[in-house]
Amino acid sequence: MYPFLKASTPAIFAILTFLASLAQAEPQSPDAQLHSDAKISTPQNALFCWSAPDHPLLTHGYGQFANSMADLFNGIDNLRGQAINGFPTDEQWASADLVVFFLTQNNLTESQFQQIDQHLKRGKSILALHQGLVQRGSYTEWANRIGFAFCWDKGATRSKWGKFENHKVTLDTTSQIFSDFPQSITFTDELYWNLQKGSRGKITILGETNAPKVPEEEADRKWPVIWTVQHPSIGKSKGGRTFGAVLGHFDTMRNSPTYQAIILRGVAWCLNEPFEPFEALIDLPPI
């Protein structure tokens, strides 16, 4: 059974400020400490893209997340993490195995989409979280790369958002990623629904839920919360991969061992690595 399903000690989040330096955590058990033998099979480079704060305090902590995750990744052999402000440069794309988008970005250009396509054609991967699903300019093109994206159409097809409390997310436990998770988990966070679905690659929904406070006729409809995209192979190169998750609005989410486990398993899947080297990062102090 996955460690966070046992008697873990979740961190106590300091609500007085969003600064990581003021966050506090309960003492960890020895099992939660970083294992010195955690290894990745081959050298891997992960980029964490962030942007300036644009939401209320304690939400959308892009820079805090990017820098903290990069620091954590640099503690594992053969894994390098780097936090970068904005969209990666040509040089950064060339050295990246995984690019994580948790930031605000608008109107990606055709050349930027081409950079993403070349990255995926080389068998590399993308991970998109919450605000990283939002692309105002070309959301259909963004959906084609990441599986689902926020839709800005007018009328009934436009995506929606809303807060949910202790909301159940049903998981596909037949998948490799969630094979030892419970059938469902609960979160208090912000949900996006009625997303634009992409048309590229094989999209597999791994987690879904109902939307909060919707008309009765829509109450039973399920919406994707977590998914993967396996892009097609090109020549000798394995197809690129994408892991997407709607979750991550509130900074407190990232102190949840359950949420950490979801994201880190998504990272491992994207990198074609076993889950075990990442287990050591579960239930660490708040990030």
DRENDO-1510 file (C-alpha; in Angstrom, 1 decimal, always signed):
<recs>
REC; n; res; u; v; w
REC; 1; MET; +0.0; +0.0; +0.0 .
REC; 2; TYR; +1.2; +3.5; -0.8 .
REC; 3; PRO; +2.8; +5.2; +2.2 .
REC; 4; PHE; +0.4; +8.2; +2.4 .
REC; 5; LEU; -2.5; +5.7; +2.9 .
REC; 6; LYS; -0.9; +4.6; +6.2 .
REC; 7; ALA; -0.4; +6.7; +9.3 .
REC; 8; SER; +1.2; +9.7; +7.7 .
REC; 9; THR; +1.6; +13.1; +9.5 .
REC; 10; PRO; +0.2; +15.8; +7.3 .
REC; 11; ALA; +1.9; +19.2; +7.6 .
REC; 12; ILE; +0.3; +22.1; +9.5 .
REC; 13; PHE; -0.1; +25.0; +7.1 .
REC; 14; ALA; +0.5; +28.5; +8.5 .
REC; 15; ILE; -2.4; +30.6; +7.2 .
REC; 16; LEU; -0.8; +33.9; +8.2 .
REC; 17; THR; +1.2; +34.2; +5.0 .
REC; 18; PHE; +1.9; +32.4; +1.7 .
REC; 19; LEU; +5.6; +32.6; +2.2 .
REC; 20; ALA; +7.2; +29.1; +2.5 .
REC; 21; SER; +9.6; +30.4; +5.1 .
REC; 22; LEU; +6.7; +30.8; +7.6 .
REC; 23; ALA; +5.1; +27.4; +6.9 .
REC; 24; GLN; +5.3; +24.9; +9.8 .
REC; 25; ALA; +5.1; +21.1; +9.8 .
REC; 26; GLU; +4.8; +18.4; +12.4 .
REC; 27; PRO; +7.9; +16.3; +13.1 .
REC; 28; GLN; +8.2; +13.6; +10.5 .
REC; 29; SER; +8.5; +9.9; +11.1 .
REC; 30; PRO; +11.7; +8.2; +9.9 .
REC; 31; ASP; +9.8; +6.7; +7.0 .
REC; 32; ALA; +9.0; +10.1; +5.7 .
REC; 33; GLN; +12.6; +11.2; +5.5 .
REC; 34; LEU; +14.5; +11.5; +2.2 .
REC; 35; HIS; +16.1; +8.2; +1.4 .
REC; 36; SER; +19.7; +8.4; +0.4 .
REC; 37; ASP; +19.2; +5.4; -2.0 .
REC; 38; ALA; +16.5; +7.1; -4.0 .
REC; 39; LYS; +17.7; +6.9; -7.6 .
REC; 40; ILE; +16.4; +7.6; -11.2 .
REC; 41; SER; +17.6; +5.1; -13.8 .
REC; 42; THR; +18.9; +7.7; -16.2 .
REC; 43; PRO; +19.7; +11.5; -15.8 .
REC; 44; GLN; +16.4; +13.5; -16.1 .
REC; 45; ASN; +15.9; +17.2; -16.2 .
REC; 46; ALA; +12.6; +18.8; -15.1 .
REC; 47; LEU; +11.6; +22.5; -15.6 .
REC; 48; PHE; +9.0; +24.1; -13.4 .
REC; 49; CYS; +7.5; +27.2; -15.1 .
REC; 50; TRP; +6.1; +29.9; -12.9 .
REC; 51; SER; +4.8; +33.5; -13.3 .
REC; 52; ALA; +4.2; +36.5; -11.1 .
REC; 53; PRO; +1.4; +36.3; -8.5 .
REC; 54; ASP; -2.0; +37.2; -9.9 .
REC; 55; HIS; -4.4; +35.6; -7.4 .
REC; 56; PRO; -5.3; +36.2; -3.8 .
REC; 57; LEU; -2.9; +35.2; -1.0 .
REC; 58; LEU; -2.7; +31.5; -0.3 .
REC; 59; THR; -3.8; +30.6; -3.9 .
REC; 60; HIS; -1.8; +30.0; -7.1 .
REC; 61; GLY; +1.6; +30.1; -5.4 .
REC; 62; TYR; +3.4; +29.6; -8.7 .
REC; 63; GLY; +6.9; +30.6; -7.7 .
REC; 64; GLN; +6.8; +29.0; -4.3 .
REC; 65; PHE; +5.7; +25.7; -5.9 .
REC; 66; ALA; +8.3; +25.9; -8.7 .
REC; 67; ASN; +11.3; +26.7; -6.5 .
REC; 68; SER; +10.3; +24.2; -3.7 .
REC; 69; MET; +9.7; +21.4; -6.2 .
REC; 70; ALA; +13.0; +22.1; -8.0 .
REC; 71; ASP; +14.9; +22.0; -4.7 .
REC; 72; LEU; +13.2; +18.6; -3.8 .
REC; 73; PHE; +14.1; +17.1; -7.1 .
REC; 74; ASN; +17.7; +18.1; -6.8 .
REC; 75; GLY; +17.9; +15.9; -3.7 .
REC; 76; ILE; +17.4; +12.7; -5.9 .
REC; 77; ASP; +20.3; +11.2; -7.8 .
REC; 78; ASN; +20.1; +11.6; -11.6 .
REC; 79; LEU; +17.2; +14.1; -11.3 .
REC; 80; ARG; +17.7; +17.8; -11.8 .
REC; 81; GLY; +15.0; +20.4; -11.1 .
REC; 82; GLN; +15.0; +24.0; -12.3 .
REC; 83; ALA; +12.5; +26.8; -11.7 .
REC; 84; ILE; +12.1; +29.1; -14.6 .
REC; 85; ASN; +10.1; +32.3; -15.0 .
REC; 86; GLY; +7.7; +32.0; -18.0 .
REC; 87; PHE; +8.0; +30.0; -21.1 .
REC; 88; PRO; +11.2; +28.0; -21.6 .
REC; 89; THR; +13.9; +29.2; -24.0 .
REC; 90; ASP; +15.1; +27.1; -27.0 .
REC; 91; GLU; +18.1; +26.0; -24.9 .
REC; 92; GLN; +15.9; +25.0; -21.9 .
REC; 93; TRP; +13.6; +23.0; -24.2 .
REC; 94; ALA; +16.6; +21.2; -25.7 .
REC; 95; SER; +17.8; +19.9; -22.3 .
REC; 96; ALA; +14.4; +19.2; -20.7 .
REC; 97; ASP; +12.8; +15.8; -20.2 .
REC; 98; LEU; +9.8; +17.2; -18.4 .
REC; 99; VAL; +8.3; +20.7; -18.4 .
REC; 100; VAL; +5.7; +21.5; -15.7 .
REC; 101; PHE; +3.3; +24.3; -16.4 .
REC; 102; PHE; +1.7; +25.8; -13.3 .
REC; 103; LEU; +1.5; +29.5; -14.2 .
REC; 104; THR; -0.5; +32.1; -16.1 .
REC; 105; GLN; +0.3; +32.3; -19.7 .
REC; 106; ASN; -1.7; +33.9; -22.5 .
REC; 107; ASN; -1.6; +33.8; -26.3 .
REC; 108; LEU; +1.1; +31.2; -27.0 .
REC; 109; THR; +2.6; +31.9; -30.4 .
REC; 110; GLU; +2.8; +29.4; -33.3 .
REC; 111; SER; +6.6; +29.1; -32.7 .
REC; 112; GLN; +6.0; +28.3; -29.1 .
REC; 113; PHE; +3.6; +25.6; -30.0 .
REC; 114; GLN; +6.2; +24.3; -32.5 .
REC; 115; GLN; +8.7; +24.1; -29.6 .
REC; 116; ILE; +6.2; +22.0; -27.6 .
REC; 117; ASP; +5.6; +19.7; -30.5 .
REC; 118; GLN; +9.3; +19.1; -31.1 .
REC; 119; HIS; +9.6; +18.3; -27.4 .
REC; 120; LEU; +6.8; +15.7; -27.6 .
REC; 121; LYS; +8.2; +14.3; -30.8 .
REC; 122; ARG; +11.5; +13.6; -29.0 .
REC; 123; GLY; +9.5; +11.4; -26.6 .
REC; 124; LYS; +9.6; +14.0; -23.8 .
REC; 125; SER; +6.8; +15.1; -21.5 .
REC; 126; ILE; +4.6; +17.9; -20.1 .
REC; 127; LEU; +2.8; +18.1; -16.8 .
REC; 128; ALA; +0.0; +20.8; -16.6 .
REC; 129; LEU; -1.6; +21.8; -13.2 .
REC; 130; HIS; -4.7; +23.9; -12.6 .
REC; 131; GLN; -3.9; +27.4; -14.0 .
REC; 132; GLY; -1.5; +25.7; -16.4 .
REC; 133; LEU; -4.6; +24.4; -18.2 .
REC; 134; VAL; -5.7; +27.9; -19.0 .
REC; 135; GLN; -4.5; +29.4; -22.3 .
REC; 136; ARG; -6.7; +32.3; -23.6 .
REC; 137; GLY; -5.3; +32.7; -27.1 .
REC; 138; SER; -5.3; +29.2; -28.6 .
REC; 139; TYR; -7.0; +26.9; -26.1 .
REC; 140; THR; -7.9; +24.3; -28.7 .
REC; 141; GLU; -4.3; +24.0; -29.7 .
REC; 142; TRP; -3.3; +23.9; -26.0 .
REC; 143; ALA; -5.9; +21.1; -25.5 .
REC; 144; ASN; -4.3; +19.1; -28.3 .
REC; 145; ARG; -1.0; +19.0; -26.5 .
REC; 146; ILE; -2.2; +18.5; -22.9 .
REC; 147; GLY; -5.5; +16.6; -23.2 .
REC; 148; PHE; -8.0; +19.1; -21.8 .
REC; 149; ALA; -7.8; +22.9; -21.6 .
REC; 150; PHE; -10.0; +25.7; -20.3 .
REC; 151; CYS; -12.4; +26.8; -23.1 .
REC; 152; TRP; -13.2; +30.5; -23.5 .
REC; 153; ASP; -16.0; +30.2; -26.0 .
REC; 154; LYS; -19.1; +32.2; -25.4 .
REC; 155; GLY; -22.3; +30.4; -24.3 .
REC; 156; ALA; -22.9; +26.8; -23.2 .
REC; 157; THR; -19.5; +25.5; -24.4 .
REC; 158; ARG; -17.5; +27.8; -22.2 .
REC; 159; SER; -15.7; +26.2; -19.3 .
REC; 160; LYS; -16.7; +27.0; -15.7 .
REC; 161; TRP; -15.1; +27.0; -12.3 .
REC; 162; GLY; -16.1; +26.9; -8.7 .
REC; 163; LYS; -14.9; +26.0; -5.2 .
REC; 164; PHE; -15.8; +22.6; -3.8 .
REC; 165; GLU; -15.5; +21.4; -0.2 .
REC; 166; ASN; -14.7; +17.8; +0.8 .
REC; 167; HIS; -15.5; +16.8; -2.7 .
REC; 168; LYS; -15.2; +13.2; -3.9 .
REC; 169; VAL; -12.9; +12.4; -6.8 .
REC; 170; THR; -13.4; +8.9; -8.2 .
REC; 171; LEU; -10.1; +7.3; -9.4 .
REC; 172; ASP; -9.4; +4.6; -12.0 .
REC; 173; THR; -7.6; +2.1; -9.8 .
REC; 174; THR; -7.1; -0.2; -12.8 .
REC; 175; SER; -4.4; +2.3; -14.0 .
REC; 176; GLN; -0.8; +1.8; -13.1 .
REC; 177; ILE; -0.7; +5.3; -11.5 .
REC; 178; PHE; -3.5; +4.6; -9.1 .
REC; 179; SER; -3.4; +0.9; -8.7 .
REC; 180; ASP; -2.9; +1.0; -4.9 .
REC; 181; PHE; -5.0; +4.1; -4.2 .
REC; 182; PRO; -8.6; +3.9; -2.7 .
REC; 183; GLN; -11.5; +4.0; -5.1 .
REC; 184; SER; -12.1; +7.7; -4.2 .
REC; 185; ILE; -10.4; +10.6; -2.4 .
REC; 186; THR; -11.8; +13.9; -1.2 .
REC; 187; PHE; -10.4; +17.4; -1.6 .
REC; 188; THR; -11.4; +21.0; -0.9 .
REC; 189; ASP; -10.2; +23.0; -3.9 .
REC; 190; GLU; -11.3; +24.8; -7.0 .
REC; 191; LEU; -12.6; +22.8; -10.0 .
REC; 192; TYR; -12.7; +23.6; -13.7 .
REC; 193; TRP; -15.3; +21.8; -15.7 .
REC; 194; ASN; -16.7; +21.7; -19.2 .
REC; 195; LEU; -13.2; +21.8; -20.5 .
REC; 196; GLN; -12.1; +21.7; -24.2 .
REC; 197; LYS; -10.9; +18.2; -25.1 .
REC; 198; GLY; -7.9; +17.7; -27.4 .
REC; 199; SER; -7.9; +15.6; -30.5 .
REC; 200; ARG; -4.3; +14.3; -30.4 .
REC; 201; GLY; -2.9; +11.2; -28.7 .
REC; 202; LYS; -4.7; +8.7; -26.5 .
REC; 203; ILE; -6.4; +10.5; -23.6 .
REC; 204; THR; -7.1; +8.4; -20.5 .
REC; 205; ILE; -9.2; +9.9; -17.7 .
REC; 206; LEU; -7.9; +8.7; -14.3 .
REC; 207; GLY; -10.0; +10.8; -12.0 .
REC; 208; GLU; -13.4; +12.5; -12.3 .
REC; 209; THR; -16.0; +14.2; -10.2 .
REC; 210; ASN; -19.3; +16.1; -10.3 .
REC; 211; ALA; -19.4; +19.8; -10.6 .
REC; 212; PRO; -20.4; +21.9; -7.6 .
REC; 213; LYS; -23.6; +23.9; -7.5 .
REC; 214; VAL; -24.9; +23.1; -11.0 .
REC; 215; PRO; -28.5; +22.6; -12.2 .
REC; 216; GLU; -30.2; +19.4; -11.2 .
REC; 217; GLU; -30.1; +18.0; -14.7 .
REC; 218; GLU; -26.3; +18.3; -14.7 .
REC; 219; ALA; -25.7; +17.0; -11.1 .
REC; 220; ASP; -24.8; +13.5; -12.1 .
REC; 221; ARG; -22.5; +14.4; -15.0 .
REC; 222; LYS; -18.8; +13.4; -14.5 .
REC; 223; TRP; -16.0; +15.8; -15.4 .
REC; 224; PRO; -12.3; +15.0; -15.7 .
REC; 225; VAL; -10.0; +16.0; -12.9 .
REC; 226; ILE; -6.8; +13.9; -13.6 .
REC; 227; TRP; -5.8; +12.4; -16.9 .
REC; 228; THR; -2.9; +11.3; -19.1 .
REC; 229; VAL; -2.1; +11.7; -22.8 .
REC; 230; GLN; +0.1; +9.2; -24.7 .
REC; 231; HIS; +1.2; +10.9; -27.9 .
REC; 232; PRO; +2.1; +8.7; -30.9 .
REC; 233; SER; +5.6; +7.4; -31.5 .
REC; 234; ILE; +7.6; +8.9; -34.3 .
REC; 235; GLY; +10.3; +6.7; -35.9 .
REC; 236; LYS; +12.5; +5.3; -33.2 .
REC; 237; SER; +11.3; +7.9; -30.6 .
REC; 238; LYS; +8.7; +6.9; -28.1 .
REC; 239; GLY; +5.7; +9.2; -28.1 .
REC; 240; GLY; +5.7; +12.1; -25.7 .
REC; 241; ARG; +3.5; +12.0; -22.6 .
REC; 242; THR; +1.3; +14.5; -20.8 .
REC; 243; PHE; -0.1; +14.4; -17.3 .
REC; 244; GLY; -2.9; +16.8; -16.4 .
REC; 245; ALA; -4.7; +17.7; -13.2 .
REC; 246; VAL; -7.3; +20.4; -12.4 .
REC; 247; LEU; -6.4; +20.4; -8.8 .
REC; 248; GLY; -4.0; +22.9; -7.2 .
REC; 249; HIS; -5.8; +26.2; -6.6 .
REC; 250; PHE; -5.2; +26.5; -2.9 .
REC; 251; ASP; -1.6; +26.5; -1.6 .
REC; 252; THR; -2.7; +24.1; +1.2 .
REC; 253; MET; -3.4; +21.5; -1.4 .
REC; 254; ARG; +0.4; +21.0; -1.9 .
REC; 255; ASN; +0.8; +20.1; +1.8 .
REC; 256; SER; -1.5; +17.1; +1.4 .
REC; 257; PRO; +0.4; +13.8; +1.1 .
REC; 258; THR; -2.4; +12.6; -1.1 .
REC; 259; TYR; -1.9; +15.5; -3.6 .
REC; 260; GLN; +1.9; +15.1; -3.4 .
REC; 261; ALA; +1.5; +11.5; -4.3 .
REC; 262; ILE; -0.7; +12.2; -7.3 .
REC; 263; ILE; +1.7; +14.8; -8.7 .
REC; 264; LEU; +4.8; +12.8; -8.1 .
REC; 265; ARG; +3.3; +9.7; -9.6 .
REC; 266; GLY; +2.4; +11.8; -12.6 .
REC; 267; VAL; +6.0; +12.9; -12.8 .
REC; 268; ALA; +7.3; +9.4; -12.7 .
REC; 269; TRP; +4.8; +8.3; -15.4 .
REC; 270; CYS; +5.8; +11.2; -17.6 .
REC; 271; LEU; +9.5; +10.3; -17.2 .
REC; 272; ASN; +9.0; +6.5; -17.7 .
REC; 273; GLU; +10.5; +6.0; -14.3 .
REC; 274; PRO; +9.4; +3.7; -11.4 .
REC; 275; PHE; +7.4; +5.3; -8.6 .
REC; 276; GLU; +9.7; +4.2; -5.8 .
REC; 277; PRO; +12.4; +6.9; -6.1 .
REC; 278; PHE; +9.7; +9.6; -5.6 .
REC; 279; GLU; +8.1; +8.0; -2.6 .
REC; 280; ALA; +10.8; +9.5; -0.4 .
REC; 281; LEU; +9.4; +13.0; -1.1 .
REC; 282; ILE; +5.9; +12.2; +0.2 .
REC; 283; ASP; +4.8; +14.0; +3.4 .
REC; 284; LEU; +7.8; +16.3; +3.5 .
REC; 285; PRO; +7.4; +19.8; +5.1 .
REC; 286; PRO; +5.1; +22.2; +3.2 .
REC; 287; ILE; +6.1; +23.3; -0.3 .
</recs>
